[in-house]
Amino acid sequence: MKEVLKDLIKHKIGFISLLIIFILVILAMFAPYLFPYDPFEINVNEILLPPSLKHPLGTDLLGRMY
């Protein structure tokens, strides 16, 4: 196992792929804290709003944040 990790770290593509996997695992672990909004919540008061500080990418047809 150690030899495989050493070989992956030596090669540029192997190192980059390990780094991407590590970042994805960290994002998956902290996803509820990074994105606290419920994806199934419908907010009819905020339908199709333009980008703002509250909704950086705006909202969709159901008032959900992008």
PDB file of N, CA, C and O in Angstrom, chain B, residues numbered from 101:
ATOM      1  N   MET B 101       0.829  -1.197   0.000  1.00  0.00           N
ATOM      2  CA  MET B 101       0.000   0.000   0.000  1.00  0.00           C
ATOM      3  C   MET B 101       0.868   1.253   0.000  1.00  0.00           C
ATOM      4  O   MET B 101       0.587   2.207  -0.725  1.00  0.00           O
ATOM      5  N   LYS B 102       1.925   1.249   0.816  1.00  0.00           N
ATOM      6  CA  LYS B 102       2.804   2.419   0.871  1.00  0.00           C
ATOM      7  C   LYS B 102       3.504   2.649  -0.458  1.00  0.00           C
ATOM      8  O   LYS B 102       3.709   3.789  -0.875  1.00  0.00           O
ATOM      9  N   GLU B 103       3.873   1.546  -1.126  1.00  0.00           N
ATOM     10  CA  GLU B 103       4.561   1.686  -2.413  1.00  0.00           C
ATOM     11  C   GLU B 103       3.638   2.291  -3.465  1.00  0.00           C
ATOM     12  O   GLU B 103       4.075   3.093  -4.290  1.00  0.00           O
ATOM     13  N   VAL B 104       2.381   1.913  -3.438  1.00  0.00           N
ATOM     14  CA  VAL B 104       1.418   2.453  -4.399  1.00  0.00           C
ATOM     15  C   VAL B 104       1.240   3.954  -4.172  1.00  0.00           C
ATOM     16  O   VAL B 104       1.208   4.730  -5.128  1.00  0.00           O
ATOM     17  N   LEU B 105       1.125   4.360  -2.912  1.00  0.00           N
ATOM     18  CA  LEU B 105       0.991   5.791  -2.617  1.00  0.00           C
ATOM     19  C   LEU B 105       2.247   6.555  -3.019  1.00  0.00           C
ATOM     20  O   LEU B 105       2.155   7.666  -3.543  1.00  0.00           O
ATOM     21  N   LYS B 106       3.410   5.976  -2.781  1.00  0.00           N
ATOM     22  CA  LYS B 106       4.659   6.635  -3.174  1.00  0.00           C
ATOM     23  C   LYS B 106       4.721   6.816  -4.692  1.00  0.00           C
ATOM     24  O   LYS B 106       5.124   7.870  -5.182  1.00  0.00           O
ATOM     25  N   ASP B 107       4.315   5.768  -5.435  1.00  0.00           N
ATOM     26  CA  ASP B 107       4.315   5.876  -6.899  1.00  0.00           C
ATOM     27  C   ASP B 107       3.325   6.927  -7.385  1.00  0.00           C
ATOM     28  O   ASP B 107       3.622   7.678  -8.315  1.00  0.00           O
ATOM     29  N   LEU B 108       2.141   6.985  -6.757  1.00  0.00           N
ATOM     30  CA  LEU B 108       1.160   7.987  -7.166  1.00  0.00           C
ATOM     31  C   LEU B 108       1.651   9.400  -6.879  1.00  0.00           C
ATOM     32  O   LEU B 108       1.413  10.312  -7.671  1.00  0.00           O
ATOM     33  N   ILE B 109       2.320   9.584  -5.773  1.00  0.00           N
ATOM     34  CA  ILE B 109       2.814  10.913  -5.411  1.00  0.00           C
ATOM     35  C   ILE B 109       3.960  11.334  -6.327  1.00  0.00           C
ATOM     36  O   ILE B 109       4.109  12.519  -6.624  1.00  0.00           O
ATOM     37  N   LYS B 110       4.769  10.376  -6.778  1.00  0.00           N
ATOM     38  CA  LYS B 110       5.888  10.700  -7.670  1.00  0.00           C
ATOM     39  C   LYS B 110       5.410  11.221  -9.025  1.00  0.00           C
ATOM     40  O   LYS B 110       6.015  12.128  -9.596  1.00  0.00           O
ATOM     41  N   HIS B 111       4.336  10.651  -9.527  1.00  0.00           N
ATOM     42  CA  HIS B 111       3.833  11.036 -10.841  1.00  0.00           C
ATOM     43  C   HIS B 111       2.868  12.212 -10.713  1.00  0.00           C
ATOM     44  O   HIS B 111       2.047  12.266  -9.797  1.00  0.00           O
ATOM     45  N   LYS B 112       2.983  13.134 -11.635  1.00  0.00           N
ATOM     46  CA  LYS B 112       2.187  14.364 -11.584  1.00  0.00           C
ATOM     47  C   LYS B 112       0.686  14.075 -11.656  1.00  0.00           C
ATOM     48  O   LYS B 112      -0.084  14.628 -10.870  1.00  0.00           O
ATOM     49  N   ILE B 113       0.268  13.232 -12.570  1.00  0.00           N
ATOM     50  CA  ILE B 113      -1.158  12.933 -12.726  1.00  0.00           C
ATOM     51  C   ILE B 113      -1.683  12.175 -11.503  1.00  0.00           C
ATOM     52  O   ILE B 113      -2.805  12.420 -11.058  1.00  0.00           O
ATOM     53  N   GLY B 114      -0.892  11.272 -10.968  1.00  0.00           N
ATOM     54  CA  GLY B 114      -1.307  10.539  -9.772  1.00  0.00           C
ATOM     55  C   GLY B 114      -1.477  11.460  -8.584  1.00  0.00           C
ATOM     56  O   GLY B 114      -2.432  11.327  -7.818  1.00  0.00           O
ATOM     57  N   PHE B 115      -0.554  12.394  -8.429  1.00  0.00           N
ATOM     58  CA  PHE B 115      -0.645  13.339  -7.318  1.00  0.00           C
ATOM     59  C   PHE B 115      -1.868  14.234  -7.458  1.00  0.00           C
ATOM     60  O   PHE B 115      -2.571  14.493  -6.481  1.00  0.00           O
ATOM     61  N   ILE B 116      -2.116  14.701  -8.664  1.00  0.00           N
ATOM     62  CA  ILE B 116      -3.282  15.565  -8.901  1.00  0.00           C
ATOM     63  C   ILE B 116      -4.580  14.800  -8.646  1.00  0.00           C
ATOM     64  O   ILE B 116      -5.520  15.348  -8.071  1.00  0.00           O
ATOM     65  N   SER B 117      -4.634  13.538  -9.069  1.00  0.00           N
ATOM     66  CA  SER B 117      -5.853  12.759  -8.845  1.00  0.00           C
ATOM     67  C   SER B 117      -6.065  12.494  -7.357  1.00  0.00           C
ATOM     68  O   SER B 117      -7.204  12.540  -6.891  1.00  0.00           O
ATOM     69  N   LEU B 118      -5.011  12.219  -6.603  1.00  0.00           N
ATOM     70  CA  LEU B 118      -5.146  12.055  -5.153  1.00  0.00           C
ATOM     71  C   LEU B 118      -5.611  13.348  -4.498  1.00  0.00           C
ATOM     72  O   LEU B 118      -6.429  13.321  -3.579  1.00  0.00           O
ATOM     73  N   LEU B 119      -5.101  14.462  -4.960  1.00  0.00           N
ATOM     74  CA  LEU B 119      -5.494  15.759  -4.417  1.00  0.00           C
ATOM     75  C   LEU B 119      -6.978  16.047  -4.695  1.00  0.00           C
ATOM     76  O   LEU B 119      -7.686  16.547  -3.821  1.00  0.00           O
ATOM     77  N   ILE B 120      -7.438  15.737  -5.888  1.00  0.00           N
ATOM     78  CA  ILE B 120      -8.845  15.946  -6.234  1.00  0.00           C
ATOM     79  C   ILE B 120      -9.746  15.048  -5.382  1.00  0.00           C
ATOM     80  O   ILE B 120     -10.779  15.498  -4.886  1.00  0.00           O
ATOM     81  N   ILE B 121      -9.360  13.791  -5.213  1.00  0.00           N
ATOM     82  CA  ILE B 121     -10.147  12.876  -4.379  1.00  0.00           C
ATOM     83  C   ILE B 121     -10.193  13.377  -2.947  1.00  0.00           C
ATOM     84  O   ILE B 121     -11.247  13.334  -2.313  1.00  0.00           O
ATOM     85  N   PHE B 122      -9.070  13.851  -2.428  1.00  0.00           N
ATOM     86  CA  PHE B 122      -9.017  14.371  -1.065  1.00  0.00           C
ATOM     87  C   PHE B 122      -9.940  15.585  -0.908  1.00  0.00           C
ATOM     88  O   PHE B 122     -10.660  15.688   0.085  1.00  0.00           O
ATOM     89  N   ILE B 123      -9.922  16.495  -1.872  1.00  0.00           N
ATOM     90  CA  ILE B 123     -10.770  17.689  -1.822  1.00  0.00           C
ATOM     91  C   ILE B 123     -12.249  17.301  -1.884  1.00  0.00           C
ATOM     92  O   ILE B 123     -13.066  17.878  -1.166  1.00  0.00           O
ATOM     93  N   LEU B 124     -12.600  16.336  -2.727  1.00  0.00           N
ATOM     94  CA  LEU B 124     -13.990  15.897  -2.831  1.00  0.00           C
ATOM     95  C   LEU B 124     -14.474  15.246  -1.538  1.00  0.00           C
ATOM     96  O   LEU B 124     -15.619  15.447  -1.133  1.00  0.00           O
ATOM     97  N   VAL B 125     -13.618  14.475  -0.897  1.00  0.00           N
ATOM     98  CA  VAL B 125     -13.997  13.845   0.379  1.00  0.00           C
ATOM     99  C   VAL B 125     -14.216  14.910   1.449  1.00  0.00           C
ATOM    100  O   VAL B 125     -15.179  14.832   2.213  1.00  0.00           O
ATOM    101  N   ILE B 126     -13.332  15.900   1.510  1.00  0.00           N
ATOM    102  CA  ILE B 126     -13.483  16.986   2.490  1.00  0.00           C
ATOM    103  C   ILE B 126     -14.765  17.772   2.219  1.00  0.00           C
ATOM    104  O   ILE B 126     -15.491  18.098   3.158  1.00  0.00           O
ATOM    105  N   LEU B 127     -15.053  18.079   0.963  1.00  0.00           N
ATOM    106  CA  LEU B 127     -16.285  18.799   0.623  1.00  0.00           C
ATOM    107  C   LEU B 127     -17.529  17.986   0.980  1.00  0.00           C
ATOM    108  O   LEU B 127     -18.521  18.545   1.448  1.00  0.00           O
ATOM    109  N   ALA B 128     -17.481  16.684   0.765  1.00  0.00           N
ATOM    110  CA  ALA B 128     -18.621  15.843   1.109  1.00  0.00           C
ATOM    111  C   ALA B 128     -18.843  15.797   2.614  1.00  0.00           C
ATOM    112  O   ALA B 128     -19.984  15.747   3.073  1.00  0.00           O
ATOM    113  N   MET B 129     -17.770  15.815   3.378  1.00  0.00           N
ATOM    114  CA  MET B 129     -17.892  15.771   4.834  1.00  0.00           C
ATOM    115  C   MET B 129     -18.490  17.062   5.384  1.00  0.00           C
ATOM    116  O   MET B 129     -19.269  17.031   6.336  1.00  0.00           O
ATOM    117  N   PHE B 130     -18.128  18.191   4.789  1.00  0.00           N
ATOM    118  CA  PHE B 130     -18.576  19.484   5.295  1.00  0.00           C
ATOM    119  C   PHE B 130     -19.709  20.101   4.474  1.00  0.00           C
ATOM    120  O   PHE B 130     -20.024  21.276   4.666  1.00  0.00           O
ATOM    121  N   ALA B 131     -20.322  19.354   3.576  1.00  0.00           N
ATOM    122  CA  ALA B 131     -21.387  19.883   2.723  1.00  0.00           C
ATOM    123  C   ALA B 131     -22.565  20.459   3.502  1.00  0.00           C
ATOM    124  O   ALA B 131     -23.064  21.518   3.125  1.00  0.00           O
ATOM    125  N   PRO B 132     -23.033  19.812   4.572  1.00  0.00           N
ATOM    126  CA  PRO B 132     -24.160  20.408   5.300  1.00  0.00           C
ATOM    127  C   PRO B 132     -23.834  21.767   5.916  1.00  0.00           C
ATOM    128  O   PRO B 132     -24.727  22.594   6.099  1.00  0.00           O
ATOM    129  N   TYR B 133     -22.576  22.000   6.233  1.00  0.00           N
ATOM    130  CA  TYR B 133     -22.179  23.282   6.824  1.00  0.00           C
ATOM    131  C   TYR B 133     -21.900  24.331   5.754  1.00  0.00           C
ATOM    132  O   TYR B 133     -22.131  25.521   5.970  1.00  0.00           O
ATOM    133  N   LEU B 134     -21.405  23.890   4.602  1.00  0.00           N
ATOM    134  CA  LEU B 134     -21.108  24.827   3.513  1.00  0.00           C
ATOM    135  C   LEU B 134     -22.368  25.255   2.770  1.00  0.00           C
ATOM    136  O   LEU B 134     -22.458  26.387   2.295  1.00  0.00           O
ATOM    137  N   PHE B 135     -23.341  24.348   2.671  1.00  0.00           N
ATOM    138  CA  PHE B 135     -24.575  24.608   1.936  1.00  0.00           C
ATOM    139  C   PHE B 135     -25.758  24.268   2.833  1.00  0.00           C
ATOM    140  O   PHE B 135     -26.336  23.189   2.698  1.00  0.00           O
ATOM    141  N   PRO B 136     -26.132  25.163   3.745  1.00  0.00           N
ATOM    142  CA  PRO B 136     -27.158  24.842   4.736  1.00  0.00           C
ATOM    143  C   PRO B 136     -28.600  24.904   4.207  1.00  0.00           C
ATOM    144  O   PRO B 136     -29.533  24.642   4.965  1.00  0.00           O
ATOM    145  N   TYR B 137     -28.798  25.239   2.952  1.00  0.00           N
ATOM    146  CA  TYR B 137     -30.145  25.390   2.426  1.00  0.00           C
ATOM    147  C   TYR B 137     -30.734  24.035   2.044  1.00  0.00           C
ATOM    148  O   TYR B 137     -30.025  23.168   1.531  1.00  0.00           O
ATOM    149  N   ASP B 138     -32.025  23.854   2.293  1.00  0.00           N
ATOM    150  CA  ASP B 138     -32.728  22.637   1.928  1.00  0.00           C
ATOM    151  C   ASP B 138     -33.030  22.683   0.429  1.00  0.00           C
ATOM    152  O   ASP B 138     -33.692  23.618  -0.023  1.00  0.00           O
ATOM    153  N   PRO B 139     -32.568  21.706  -0.355  1.00  0.00           N
ATOM    154  CA  PRO B 139     -32.790  21.750  -1.803  1.00  0.00           C
ATOM    155  C   PRO B 139     -34.240  21.523  -2.208  1.00  0.00           C
ATOM    156  O   PRO B 139     -34.605  21.803  -3.349  1.00  0.00           O
ATOM    157  N   PHE B 140     -35.076  21.021  -1.301  1.00  0.00           N
ATOM    158  CA  PHE B 140     -36.464  20.738  -1.630  1.00  0.00           C
ATOM    159  C   PHE B 140     -37.426  21.806  -1.118  1.00  0.00           C
ATOM    160  O   PHE B 140     -38.635  21.711  -1.330  1.00  0.00           O
ATOM    161  N   GLU B 141     -36.890  22.819  -0.448  1.00  0.00           N
ATOM    162  CA  GLU B 141     -37.735  23.885   0.082  1.00  0.00           C
ATOM    163  C   GLU B 141     -38.154  24.831  -1.051  1.00  0.00           C
ATOM    164  O   GLU B 141     -37.319  25.309  -1.819  1.00  0.00           O
ATOM    165  N   ILE B 142     -39.445  25.085  -1.135  1.00  0.00           N
ATOM    166  CA  ILE B 142     -39.972  25.999  -2.149  1.00  0.00           C
ATOM    167  C   ILE B 142     -40.328  27.313  -1.467  1.00  0.00           C
ATOM    168  O   ILE B 142     -41.071  27.334  -0.486  1.00  0.00           O
ATOM    169  N   ASN B 143     -39.791  28.412  -1.997  1.00  0.00           N
ATOM    170  CA  ASN B 143     -40.049  29.723  -1.428  1.00  0.00           C
ATOM    171  C   ASN B 143     -40.663  30.596  -2.524  1.00  0.00           C
ATOM    172  O   ASN B 143     -39.945  31.143  -3.360  1.00  0.00           O
ATOM    173  N   VAL B 144     -41.979  30.725  -2.518  1.00  0.00           N
ATOM    174  CA  VAL B 144     -42.665  31.461  -3.584  1.00  0.00           C
ATOM    175  C   VAL B 144     -42.416  32.966  -3.517  1.00  0.00           C
ATOM    176  O   VAL B 144     -42.678  33.671  -4.492  1.00  0.00           O
ATOM    177  N   ASN B 145     -41.925  33.464  -2.409  1.00  0.00           N
ATOM    178  CA  ASN B 145     -41.632  34.897  -2.295  1.00  0.00           C
ATOM    179  C   ASN B 145     -40.316  35.290  -2.964  1.00  0.00           C
ATOM    180  O   ASN B 145     -40.053  36.475  -3.168  1.00  0.00           O
ATOM    181  N   GLU B 146     -39.494  34.304  -3.305  1.00  0.00           N
ATOM    182  CA  GLU B 146     -38.176  34.601  -3.877  1.00  0.00           C
ATOM    183  C   GLU B 146     -37.992  33.953  -5.245  1.00  0.00           C
ATOM    184  O   GLU B 146     -36.902  33.471  -5.555  1.00  0.00           O
ATOM    185  N   ILE B 147     -39.034  33.932  -6.063  1.00  0.00           N
ATOM    186  CA  ILE B 147     -38.967  33.309  -7.387  1.00  0.00           C
ATOM    187  C   ILE B 147     -38.223  34.230  -8.359  1.00  0.00           C
ATOM    188  O   ILE B 147     -38.524  35.420  -8.452  1.00  0.00           O
ATOM    189  N   LEU B 148     -37.265  33.675  -9.069  1.00  0.00           N
ATOM    190  CA  LEU B 148     -36.487  34.337 -10.118  1.00  0.00           C
ATOM    191  C   LEU B 148     -35.870  35.672  -9.683  1.00  0.00           C
ATOM    192  O   LEU B 148     -35.916  36.655 -10.423  1.00  0.00           O
ATOM    193  N   LEU B 149     -35.303  35.695  -8.495  1.00  0.00           N
ATOM    194  CA  LEU B 149     -34.613  36.901  -8.046  1.00  0.00           C
ATOM    195  C   LEU B 149     -33.239  36.988  -8.706  1.00  0.00           C
ATOM    196  O   LEU B 149     -32.598  35.963  -8.940  1.00  0.00           O
ATOM    197  N   PRO B 150     -32.786  38.196  -9.003  1.00  0.00           N
ATOM    198  CA  PRO B 150     -31.443  38.344  -9.561  1.00  0.00           C
ATOM    199  C   PRO B 150     -30.389  38.095  -8.475  1.00  0.00           C
ATOM    200  O   PRO B 150     -30.724  38.017  -7.293  1.00  0.00           O
ATOM    201  N   PRO B 151     -29.140  37.973  -8.868  1.00  0.00           N
ATOM    202  CA  PRO B 151     -28.074  37.769  -7.885  1.00  0.00           C
ATOM    203  C   PRO B 151     -28.033  38.901  -6.853  1.00  0.00           C
ATOM    204  O   PRO B 151     -28.225  40.071  -7.184  1.00  0.00           O
ATOM    205  N   SER B 152     -27.780  38.523  -5.598  1.00  0.00           N
ATOM    206  CA  SER B 152     -27.682  39.487  -4.507  1.00  0.00           C
ATOM    207  C   SER B 152     -26.754  38.905  -3.456  1.00  0.00           C
ATOM    208  O   SER B 152     -26.190  37.827  -3.650  1.00  0.00           O
ATOM    209  N   LEU B 153     -26.592  39.610  -2.347  1.00  0.00           N
ATOM    210  CA  LEU B 153     -25.741  39.080  -1.277  1.00  0.00           C
ATOM    211  C   LEU B 153     -26.353  37.842  -0.636  1.00  0.00           C
ATOM    212  O   LEU B 153     -25.631  36.928  -0.236  1.00  0.00           O
ATOM    213  N   LYS B 154     -27.681  37.805  -0.537  1.00  0.00           N
ATOM    214  CA  LYS B 154     -28.351  36.647   0.058  1.00  0.00           C
ATOM    215  C   LYS B 154     -28.316  35.446  -0.884  1.00  0.00           C
ATOM    216  O   LYS B 154     -28.138  34.311  -0.442  1.00  0.00           O
ATOM    217  N   HIS B 155     -28.487  35.698  -2.191  1.00  0.00           N
ATOM    218  CA  HIS B 155     -28.482  34.643  -3.207  1.00  0.00           C
ATOM    219  C   HIS B 155     -27.447  35.018  -4.277  1.00  0.00           C
ATOM    220  O   HIS B 155     -27.793  35.674  -5.259  1.00  0.00           O
ATOM    221  N   PRO B 156     -26.195  34.615  -4.101  1.00  0.00           N
ATOM    222  CA  PRO B 156     -25.121  35.055  -5.002  1.00  0.00           C
ATOM    223  C   PRO B 156     -25.339  34.716  -6.483  1.00  0.00           C
ATOM    224  O   PRO B 156     -24.842  35.428  -7.355  1.00  0.00           O
ATOM    225  N   LEU B 157     -26.077  33.638  -6.774  1.00  0.00           N
ATOM    226  CA  LEU B 157     -26.326  33.275  -8.165  1.00  0.00           C
ATOM    227  C   LEU B 157     -27.786  33.443  -8.560  1.00  0.00           C
ATOM    228  O   LEU B 157     -28.186  33.029  -9.648  1.00  0.00           O
ATOM    229  N   GLY B 158     -28.578  34.043  -7.693  1.00  0.00           N
ATOM    230  CA  GLY B 158     -29.996  34.233  -7.969  1.00  0.00           C
ATOM    231  C   GLY B 158     -30.817  33.025  -7.542  1.00  0.00           C
ATOM    232  O   GLY B 158     -30.309  32.126  -6.871  1.00  0.00           O
ATOM    233  N   THR B 159     -32.097  33.008  -7.935  1.00  0.00           N
ATOM    234  CA  THR B 159     -32.982  31.894  -7.597  1.00  0.00           C
ATOM    235  C   THR B 159     -33.654  31.363  -8.859  1.00  0.00           C
ATOM    236  O   THR B 159     -33.630  32.006  -9.909  1.00  0.00           O
ATOM    237  N   ASP B 160     -34.259  30.167  -8.739  1.00  0.00           N
ATOM    238  CA  ASP B 160     -34.903  29.545  -9.891  1.00  0.00           C
ATOM    239  C   ASP B 160     -36.416  29.727  -9.837  1.00  0.00           C
ATOM    240  O   ASP B 160     -36.915  30.548  -9.067  1.00  0.00           O
ATOM    241  N   LEU B 161     -37.150  28.964 -10.649  1.00  0.00           N
ATOM    242  CA  LEU B 161     -38.604  29.089 -10.756  1.00  0.00           C
ATOM    243  C   LEU B 161     -39.351  28.697  -9.494  1.00  0.00           C
ATOM    244  O   LEU B 161     -40.524  29.042  -9.347  1.00  0.00           O
ATOM    245  N   LEU B 162     -38.698  27.977  -8.569  1.00  0.00           N
ATOM    246  CA  LEU B 162     -39.329  27.583  -7.329  1.00  0.00           C
ATOM    247  C   LEU B 162     -38.797  28.374  -6.136  1.00  0.00           C
ATOM    248  O   LEU B 162     -39.117  28.060  -4.989  1.00  0.00           O
ATOM    249  N   GLY B 163     -37.990  29.392  -6.400  1.00  0.00           N
ATOM    250  CA  GLY B 163     -37.447  30.221  -5.335  1.00  0.00           C
ATOM    251  C   GLY B 163     -36.260  29.605  -4.640  1.00  0.00           C
ATOM    252  O   GLY B 163     -35.849  30.081  -3.582  1.00  0.00           O
ATOM    253  N   ARG B 164     -35.699  28.556  -5.211  1.00  0.00           N
ATOM    254  CA  ARG B 164     -34.526  27.913  -4.611  1.00  0.00           C
ATOM    255  C   ARG B 164     -33.263  28.638  -5.050  1.00  0.00           C
ATOM    256  O   ARG B 164     -33.178  29.151  -6.166  1.00  0.00           O
ATOM    257  N   MET B 165     -32.292  28.672  -4.156  1.00  0.00           N
ATOM    258  CA  MET B 165     -31.021  29.323  -4.470  1.00  0.00           C
ATOM    259  C   MET B 165     -30.204  28.428  -5.379  1.00  0.00           C
ATOM    260  O   MET B 165     -30.165  27.214  -5.179  1.00  0.00           O
ATOM    261  N   TYR B 166     -29.552  29.006  -6.376  1.00  0.00           N
ATOM    262  CA  TYR B 166     -28.652  28.236  -7.257  1.00  0.00           C
ATOM    263  C   TYR B 166     -27.403  27.900  -6.508  1.00  0.00           C
ATOM    264  O   TYR B 166     -26.508  27.256  -7.056  1.00  0.00           O
TER     265      TYR B 166
END
